[in-house]
Amino acid sequence: MQKDSNIVEIKKQIEDNSFKWYVLSVVSWQESLVIENLKERVTKQWLADGVIDFLCPMVNETSMKKWEKVVKQKKLYPWYVFVKSKMNDKIRYVVRNTPWVRLIVWAETRPVPLTDNEFDKMMEQITKSQERSELTIPYKKNDVVLLKTWDFKWMKWNIRDIDTEKWTVIVNIEMLWRLTPVAVDVDKIELLS
């Protein structure tokens, strides 16, 4: 019974002539180029009323490199581009034959769009990834690190805790035969390899 309802849902999605999100598998590192090519081809073929949006989700990733905060963009779904369109034969032909597009995902005979629920989950994941990526400290609890400052320079210590808000880690330093927690800036330590 469940299988029949899934088949009915897929048929309904395929026959629906409204705008839906479709997933394209593309050649690695060519996502932006695919979007540019698709926009150009859609305009030249007079299909702008059938294709309305393109998406290659990106998130900012913050890290520390040589004592400086570096922000770079990272693809959330590498090798995939999302297209919001109607999917008639002409649009399918143009999309499928765009350079660097390998295939339309789930398109054995006719492309199957993402359901609204799948798209909402994806957008939720993008939002969560953006929130998480605001600050990336390249260390985790119990990592062994070397301090690069003070009298404890180049001594090995374990990370006890990480404070992402202040961009610091807490390490236990032995003072007077006792372990004492000390907050150290992330740029003042180095991971022991």
Wavefront OBJ file of the C-alpha trace (Angstrom):
o trace
v 0.000 0.000 0.000
v 2.863 2.376 0.891
v 4.586 1.647 -2.436
v 1.414 2.514 -4.390
v 1.041 5.847 -2.607
v 4.700 6.672 -3.356
v 4.146 5.895 -7.057
v 1.056 8.103 -7.108
v 2.998 10.940 -5.411
v 5.871 10.649 -7.923
v 3.454 10.624 -10.894
v 1.730 13.692 -9.476
v 5.077 15.503 -9.145
v 6.153 14.577 -12.680
v 2.887 15.658 -14.300
v 2.643 18.864 -12.265
v 3.522 21.822 -14.498
v 4.295 24.183 -11.622
v 7.729 25.380 -10.548
v 9.646 22.775 -8.565
v 13.244 22.340 -7.416
v 15.319 19.812 -9.374
v 18.775 18.530 -8.463
v 21.606 18.478 -11.011
v 24.772 16.473 -10.553
v 27.645 18.508 -11.993
v 31.379 18.125 -12.540
v 33.482 18.907 -9.479
v 34.341 22.601 -8.924
v 32.142 23.681 -11.846
v 28.975 24.602 -9.909
v 29.228 28.367 -10.521
v 30.103 27.854 -14.176
v 27.088 25.552 -14.619
v 24.788 28.228 -13.166
v 26.261 30.883 -15.500
v 25.888 28.565 -18.521
v 22.330 27.662 -17.571
v 21.320 31.323 -17.196
v 22.818 32.142 -20.589
v 21.212 29.156 -22.329
v 17.806 29.786 -20.739
v 17.910 33.400 -21.948
v 19.033 32.475 -25.489
v 16.366 29.757 -25.800
v 13.590 32.093 -24.543
v 12.890 29.824 -21.567
v 13.062 32.461 -18.819
v 9.379 31.952 -18.016
v 10.081 28.246 -17.369
v 13.241 28.508 -15.237
v 13.161 30.999 -12.382
v 15.959 30.253 -9.891
v 19.334 28.563 -9.374
v 20.953 27.585 -6.093
v 24.384 26.372 -5.032
v 24.259 26.709 -1.220
v 27.350 28.302 0.313
v 28.274 28.906 3.943
v 30.973 31.104 5.437
v 33.632 29.167 7.288
v 35.752 31.051 9.803
v 39.128 29.730 10.903
v 42.455 30.932 12.256
v 45.514 30.992 9.991
v 48.773 32.474 11.197
v 47.107 34.417 14.024
v 44.483 35.937 11.738
v 40.793 35.184 11.396
v 40.096 33.977 7.845
v 36.605 33.725 6.347
v 36.088 31.659 3.214
v 33.053 30.321 1.440
v 32.421 26.611 1.368
v 29.929 24.725 -0.784
v 27.411 22.927 1.387
v 26.555 20.433 -1.364
v 29.607 20.151 -3.614
v 28.926 18.671 -7.077
v 25.232 19.675 -7.002
v 23.223 22.589 -8.363
v 19.532 23.145 -7.682
v 17.232 24.558 -10.364
v 13.689 25.826 -9.800
v 11.766 25.327 -12.999
v 8.977 23.681 -14.859
v 10.371 20.554 -16.454
v 9.003 20.158 -19.962
v 10.969 18.364 -22.676
v 12.628 21.516 -24.036
v 13.821 22.703 -20.602
v 14.999 19.200 -19.771
v 16.977 19.037 -23.014
v 18.628 22.434 -22.396
v 19.480 21.591 -18.771
v 20.736 18.102 -19.536
v 22.966 19.308 -22.400
v 24.539 22.212 -20.550
v 28.325 21.824 -20.293
v 29.504 20.311 -16.994
v 26.048 18.898 -16.111
v 26.420 15.158 -15.613
v 22.797 14.282 -15.002
v 19.491 15.353 -13.512
v 19.206 13.411 -10.258
v 16.288 10.938 -10.092
v 15.652 11.247 -13.828
v 15.460 7.759 -15.270
v 12.696 8.637 -17.702
v 11.355 11.969 -16.410
v 12.986 14.169 -13.740
v 11.460 13.912 -10.277
v 11.519 17.175 -8.310
v 12.296 17.618 -4.650
v 9.185 17.497 -2.513
v 8.332 20.625 -0.520
v 9.308 18.728 2.640
v 12.721 17.771 1.193
v 13.366 21.364 0.106
v 12.358 22.713 3.542
v 14.719 20.237 5.239
v 17.537 21.307 2.919
v 16.945 25.003 3.662
v 16.865 24.204 7.383
v 20.206 22.408 7.045
v 21.661 25.399 5.182
v 20.545 27.726 7.987
v 21.976 25.449 10.688
v 25.255 25.075 8.788
v 25.534 28.845 8.441
v 25.012 29.268 12.192
v 27.571 26.552 13.028
v 30.137 27.861 10.581
v 30.380 31.289 12.157
v 33.313 30.190 14.274
v 35.472 27.149 13.625
v 38.176 26.379 16.123
v 40.461 23.696 14.719
v 40.889 21.974 18.100
v 38.738 19.691 20.246
v 38.753 18.595 23.868
v 41.690 16.379 24.906
v 43.845 17.436 21.932
v 47.501 17.707 22.892
v 48.804 21.190 22.111
v 51.987 23.193 22.512
v 51.857 26.613 24.149
v 53.764 29.277 22.232
v 53.905 31.916 24.988
v 55.008 32.599 28.562
v 57.477 30.511 30.509
v 55.586 27.407 29.385
v 56.646 27.930 25.812
v 56.675 24.723 23.760
v 55.415 22.520 26.601
v 52.711 19.939 25.859
v 49.271 20.306 27.460
v 45.807 18.813 26.958
v 42.826 20.975 26.058
v 40.304 20.787 28.872
v 37.603 23.041 27.403
v 36.937 25.334 24.428
v 35.220 28.736 24.559
v 34.084 29.597 21.032
v 32.625 32.939 22.129
v 35.989 34.261 23.359
v 38.090 32.260 20.858
v 40.033 30.647 23.711
v 40.842 27.179 25.007
v 41.306 26.089 28.606
v 44.448 24.039 29.266
v 45.665 22.563 32.524
v 49.114 23.919 33.360
v 51.150 22.398 36.153
v 52.071 25.080 38.700
v 53.538 24.189 42.076
v 52.802 20.499 41.559
v 49.107 21.154 40.765
v 47.163 21.315 37.539
v 45.746 24.827 37.132
v 43.235 25.714 34.382
v 44.403 28.625 32.245
v 42.579 30.324 29.354
v 44.787 30.699 26.293
v 43.952 32.423 22.991
v 43.626 30.001 20.089
v 46.415 31.745 18.198
v 48.839 31.097 21.084
v 48.722 27.309 20.775
v 49.717 24.783 18.160
v 48.387 21.275 17.645
v 50.961 18.596 18.365
v 51.120 16.376 15.292
l 1 2 3 4 5 6 7 8 9 10 11 12 13 14 15 16 17 18 19 20 21 22 23 24 25 26 27 28 29 30 31 32 33 34 35 36 37 38 39 40 41 42 43 44 45 46 47 48 49 50 51 52 53 54 55 56 57 58 59 60 61 62 63 64 65 66 67 68 69 70 71 72 73 74 75 76 77 78 79 80 81 82 83 84 85 86 87 88 89 90 91 92 93 94 95 96 97 98 99 100 101 102 103 104 105 106 107 108 109 110 111 112 113 114 115 116 117 118 119 120 121 122 123 124 125 126 127 128 129 130 131 132 133 134 135 136 137 138 139 140 141 142 143 144 145 146 147 148 149 150 151 152 153 154 155 156 157 158 159 160 161 162 163 164 165 166 167 168 169 170 171 172 173 174 175 176 177 178 179 180 181 182 183 184 185 186 187 188 189 190 191 192 193
